[in-house]
Amino acid sequence: MSFRALFFGSPAFAVPSLDALHALAEVAGVVCQPDKPAGRGLTLTPPAVKVRATELGLPVVQPTKLRTGEFGAWVRAQAVDVALVVAYGRILPRDVLDGPRLGCVNVHASLLPKYRGAAPITWAVVHGETESGVTLMKLDEGMDTGPTFARVATPVGPDETAGELSERLARVGAEAVTRWLPAYVAGQCPLEGQDAALATMAPMLAKDQGRLDWSKTARQVHDHVRGMSPWPGAFTSARGKTLKVRATRVVNGTAEGAAPGQVVVADKSRVMVACGQACVELVTVQPEGKRAITGAEWVMGRGIAEGDVLGA
């Protein structure tokens, strides 16, 4: 079946779903966040969705305000059957939600009602979830509270980073759009309300949330490192300077008498740090003002030694 749609989305995560919608429907327009300064030169940079929409020859709009009434009127004027919303980054007001004939459908990167909010992938990894996925729902004015009609689960690897999981879920989301959105437009998808009692939150990330807490178990420290990759990045302090921790490995066994954060092994093969329970190996680190190096290279460059305490 053919239908007419709008697409709302901004980052790279949303691009596969835009491609999927473009293959299914007549896309009347693509809505994304305004261009933003990026990089050292703070060059004005378009969101990934705008770049892809331009390649596809689709019209792009980048409203700065959504609640003036003008944007809601523009959405109604497009006379679309549905709007697909994927990581757009802003909550849509009622007049926008009601603009398409069948409302707005969202691809959310968690198995709702778990991990409602802006950073579901990061918090799922930080909390050591072994399963994640995507949910398709009809948006309402709440934070990911609308009724759902499709869920696709996928296992999370024990060493998979948030960045790696995000790339996979972007493809899973696009496949879900291809499979379920035409059925939704055809009226073949019953909507199911979420159980609010089971909801958990995945709030927006701040840079300081990358800070490591060595009193946690080795597994929790490892999950935090991979959950904060690529942004904001896990970090601690070493000899009074910031140390970015890029990759870790859980090491079984205990370090008798060692304080959390204490370096218990530092030789030409590896660096091991005591946690509240068990130890982690620092596989890749980035000392302040330097490039990323292996733990062994860090030791050989005399950046660390046994007995040093990280995060002190």
C-alpha positions as CSV (number, residue, x, y, z in Angstrom):
1,M,0.0,0.0,0.0
2,S,1.1,3.6,-0.6
3,F,0.7,6.3,1.9
4,R,2.0,9.9,2.5
5,A,4.2,10.6,5.5
6,L,6.4,13.1,7.3
7,F,9.7,12.2,9.0
8,F,11.0,13.7,12.2
9,G,14.6,12.9,13.2
10,S,18.1,14.3,13.7
11,P,21.1,12.1,14.5
12,A,22.7,9.2,12.6
13,F,20.6,6.7,14.6
14,A,17.5,7.9,12.6
15,V,19.0,7.7,9.1
16,P,18.2,3.9,8.5
17,S,14.5,4.6,9.5
18,L,14.4,7.5,7.0
19,D,15.7,5.2,4.3
20,A,13.0,2.6,5.3
21,L,10.2,5.2,5.2
22,H,11.5,6.6,1.8
23,A,11.1,3.1,0.4
24,L,7.6,2.7,1.7
25,A,5.9,6.0,1.3
26,E,5.7,9.4,-0.3
27,V,7.7,11.5,2.1
28,A,6.2,15.0,2.0
29,G,9.0,16.5,4.2
30,V,11.7,15.8,6.7
31,V,11.8,17.7,10.0
32,C,15.1,17.9,12.0
33,Q,16.9,20.1,14.5
34,P,18.7,23.3,13.4
35,D,22.3,23.0,12.3
36,K,24.7,23.2,15.3
37,P,28.3,24.3,15.9
38,A,30.6,21.2,16.0
39,G,34.3,20.4,16.2
40,R,37.2,22.6,17.3
41,G,36.3,25.3,14.9
42,L,32.7,25.3,15.9
43,T,31.6,25.0,12.3
44,L,27.9,25.0,11.7
45,T,27.1,21.4,11.0
46,P,23.8,19.9,9.7
47,P,22.3,16.9,11.5
48,A,22.9,13.5,9.8
49,V,19.2,13.2,8.9
50,K,19.4,16.5,6.9
51,V,22.4,15.3,5.0
52,R,20.6,12.1,4.1
53,A,17.3,13.8,3.2
54,T,19.2,16.2,0.9
55,E,20.8,13.2,-0.8
56,L,17.4,11.7,-1.3
57,G,16.0,14.9,-2.7
58,L,13.5,15.4,0.1
59,P,12.4,18.8,1.4
60,V,13.9,19.6,4.8
61,V,12.5,22.0,7.5
62,Q,14.3,22.9,10.7
63,P,12.0,24.8,13.0
64,T,13.4,26.5,16.1
65,K,10.0,26.7,17.9
66,L,7.3,24.1,17.8
67,R,4.6,25.7,20.1
68,T,3.8,28.9,18.1
69,G,0.8,27.3,16.3
70,E,2.5,28.0,13.0
71,F,4.4,24.8,12.9
72,G,1.3,22.8,13.8
73,A,-0.6,24.5,10.9
74,W,2.3,23.6,8.6
75,V,2.1,19.9,9.6
76,R,-1.7,19.8,9.0
77,A,-1.2,21.5,5.6
78,Q,1.0,18.6,4.5
79,A,-2.1,16.3,4.5
80,V,-0.1,13.2,5.5
81,D,-1.4,9.9,6.8
82,V,1.3,9.5,9.5
83,A,4.5,11.1,10.8
84,L,7.4,8.8,11.8
85,V,9.5,10.2,14.7
86,V,13.0,8.8,15.4
87,A,15.3,10.5,17.8
88,Y,14.1,13.9,16.9
89,G,15.1,15.3,20.2
90,R,12.1,17.4,21.2
91,I,8.7,16.7,22.7
92,L,6.0,17.4,20.1
93,P,3.0,19.6,21.2
94,R,-0.6,18.4,20.8
95,D,-1.3,20.3,17.6
96,V,1.7,18.7,15.9
97,L,0.8,15.2,17.2
98,D,-2.7,15.6,15.8
99,G,-1.6,17.0,12.5
100,P,-1.2,13.7,10.6
101,R,-4.4,11.7,9.9
102,L,-3.2,8.8,12.1
103,G,-1.0,10.7,14.4
104,C,2.8,10.3,15.0
105,V,4.5,6.9,15.4
106,N,7.8,6.8,17.3
107,V,10.7,4.3,17.0
108,H,12.1,4.2,20.6
109,A,15.4,2.4,21.3
110,S,14.2,0.3,24.3
111,L,11.7,-2.3,25.3
112,L,9.1,0.1,26.7
113,P,8.1,0.8,29.4
114,K,11.7,0.3,30.4
115,Y,14.1,3.2,29.7
116,R,11.8,6.0,28.8
117,G,13.7,9.2,28.0
118,A,16.6,10.7,26.0
119,A,19.3,8.1,26.5
120,P,17.8,4.6,26.6
121,I,20.7,2.8,25.0
122,T,23.4,4.3,27.3
123,W,21.5,3.5,30.5
124,A,20.5,0.0,29.4
125,V,24.3,-0.8,28.9
126,V,25.3,1.0,32.2
127,H,22.8,-1.1,34.1
128,G,24.1,-4.4,32.6
129,E,21.0,-5.3,30.6
130,T,21.4,-8.5,28.6
131,E,18.5,-7.6,26.3
132,S,17.4,-4.5,24.5
133,G,15.4,-3.7,21.4
134,V,13.1,-1.2,19.8
135,T,9.4,-0.3,20.4
136,L,7.0,1.3,18.0
137,M,4.4,3.4,19.7
138,K,1.8,6.1,18.9
139,L,3.1,9.3,20.5
140,D,1.2,11.3,23.1
141,E,2.3,14.4,25.0
142,G,4.2,12.4,27.7
143,M,7.8,11.2,27.8
144,D,7.5,7.9,25.8
145,T,4.2,7.1,27.5
146,G,2.1,6.4,24.4
147,P,0.4,3.1,23.5
148,T,2.7,0.6,21.7
149,F,2.0,-1.8,18.8
150,A,5.4,-3.5,18.0
151,R,8.5,-4.7,19.9
152,V,11.6,-6.3,18.6
153,A,14.1,-7.6,21.2
154,T,17.8,-8.3,20.7
155,P,20.5,-9.6,23.0
156,V,23.2,-7.2,24.3
157,G,26.7,-8.6,24.3
158,P,28.7,-8.4,27.6
159,D,31.4,-6.2,26.0
160,E,29.2,-4.3,23.5
161,T,29.4,-0.5,23.9
162,A,26.5,1.9,23.7
163,G,27.8,3.1,20.4
164,E,27.9,-0.4,18.9
165,L,24.4,-1.2,20.3
166,S,23.1,2.0,18.9
167,E,24.3,1.1,15.4
168,R,22.6,-2.3,15.6
169,L,19.3,-0.9,17.0
170,A,19.3,1.7,14.3
171,R,19.1,-1.2,11.8
172,V,16.6,-3.1,14.0
173,G,14.4,0.0,14.1
174,A,14.5,0.4,10.3
175,E,13.5,-3.2,9.9
176,A,10.6,-2.7,12.3
177,V,9.4,0.3,10.3
178,T,9.4,-1.7,7.1
179,R,7.5,-4.5,8.7
180,W,5.0,-2.7,11.0
181,L,4.3,0.8,9.7
182,P,2.3,-0.2,6.6
183,A,0.2,-2.5,8.8
184,Y,-0.4,0.4,11.3
185,V,-1.5,2.7,8.4
186,A,-3.8,0.0,7.2
187,G,-5.4,-0.2,10.7
188,Q,-4.1,-3.7,11.4
189,C,-2.1,-2.9,14.6
190,P,-4.0,-2.9,17.9
191,L,-2.6,-0.3,20.3
192,E,-1.6,-1.6,23.8
193,G,-1.2,0.8,26.8
194,Q,2.0,0.7,28.8
195,D,2.1,-0.4,32.4
196,A,3.4,2.8,34.1
197,A,4.3,0.7,37.3
198,L,7.0,-1.0,35.2
199,A,8.5,2.2,33.8
200,T,12.2,3.1,34.3
201,M,13.8,6.3,33.2
202,A,16.8,7.0,30.9
203,P,17.5,10.8,31.5
204,M,19.7,12.9,29.2
205,L,23.4,12.5,29.8
206,A,25.7,15.1,31.4
207,K,29.5,15.0,30.9
208,D,30.2,14.4,34.6
209,Q,28.2,11.1,34.5
210,G,31.2,9.5,32.8
211,R,33.1,9.6,36.2
212,L,34.0,6.1,37.4
213,D,33.1,4.9,40.9
214,W,35.8,2.4,41.9
215,S,33.8,1.2,44.9
216,K,31.3,-0.5,42.6
217,T,31.9,-4.1,41.4
218,A,34.2,-4.8,38.5
219,R,31.3,-5.7,36.4
220,Q,29.5,-2.4,37.2
221,V,32.7,-0.5,36.4
222,H,33.1,-2.3,33.1
223,D,29.4,-1.7,32.2
224,H,29.8,2.0,33.0
225,V,32.8,2.2,30.7
226,R,31.1,0.6,27.7
227,G,27.8,2.4,28.4
228,M,29.5,5.8,28.3
229,S,31.2,5.0,25.0
230,P,31.4,7.0,22.8
231,W,29.8,9.9,24.8
232,P,30.4,11.3,27.3
233,G,33.2,8.8,27.8
234,A,34.3,7.2,31.1
235,F,37.0,9.0,33.1
236,T,38.8,9.0,36.4
237,S,41.9,10.8,37.8
238,A,45.5,9.5,37.9
239,R,48.3,11.4,39.6
240,G,46.1,14.5,39.7
241,K,45.2,14.5,36.0
242,T,42.2,13.4,34.1
243,L,42.4,9.9,32.6
244,K,39.9,8.8,30.0
245,V,39.2,5.0,30.3
246,R,38.3,3.8,26.8
247,A,38.1,0.0,27.3
248,T,38.2,-2.4,30.2
249,R,38.0,-6.1,30.9
250,V,36.6,-7.8,34.0
251,V,39.2,-9.9,35.8
252,N,38.0,-12.6,38.2
253,G,39.6,-13.0,41.6
254,T,40.2,-10.5,44.4
255,A,43.0,-8.1,45.3
256,E,43.5,-8.8,49.0
257,G,43.8,-5.6,51.1
258,A,43.7,-3.2,48.0
259,A,41.5,-0.1,48.2
260,P,39.0,0.6,45.4
261,G,40.8,2.3,42.6
262,Q,44.2,1.0,43.7
263,V,46.5,-0.2,40.9
264,V,47.4,-3.8,41.9
265,V,49.2,-4.8,38.7
266,A,51.2,-2.5,36.4
267,D,53.7,-4.3,34.2
268,K,54.6,-4.6,30.5
269,S,51.7,-6.8,29.9
270,R,48.7,-5.1,31.6
271,V,47.3,-2.7,34.2
272,M,44.8,-4.1,36.8
273,V,42.7,-1.9,39.2
274,A,40.9,-3.1,42.3
275,C,37.2,-2.4,42.5
276,G,34.7,-2.8,45.3
277,Q,34.6,-6.4,44.2
278,A,37.1,-8.1,41.9
279,C,39.3,-6.1,39.5
280,V,39.2,-4.6,36.0
281,E,42.0,-4.5,33.5
282,L,42.5,-1.2,31.8
283,V,42.8,-2.2,28.1
284,T,42.8,1.2,26.5
285,V,43.3,4.6,28.3
286,Q,43.9,8.2,27.2
287,P,46.0,10.3,29.5
288,E,45.2,14.0,29.7
289,G,46.4,15.8,26.5
290,K,47.6,12.6,24.9
291,R,46.4,10.0,22.4
292,A,44.7,6.7,23.4
293,I,47.2,4.0,24.3
294,T,47.2,0.5,25.8
295,G,47.5,-0.1,29.5
296,A,50.9,-1.6,28.9
297,E,52.1,1.4,27.0
298,W,50.9,3.6,29.8
299,V,53.1,1.7,32.3
300,M,56.1,1.7,29.9
301,G,55.8,5.5,29.6
302,R,55.8,5.6,33.5
303,G,52.4,7.1,33.6
304,I,51.3,4.7,36.3
305,A,52.8,2.3,38.8
306,E,51.6,-0.4,41.2
307,G,50.1,1.2,44.4
308,D,48.8,4.3,42.7
309,V,45.2,5.0,43.5
310,L,42.9,6.2,40.7
311,G,40.1,8.6,41.4
312,A,41.8,9.8,44.6
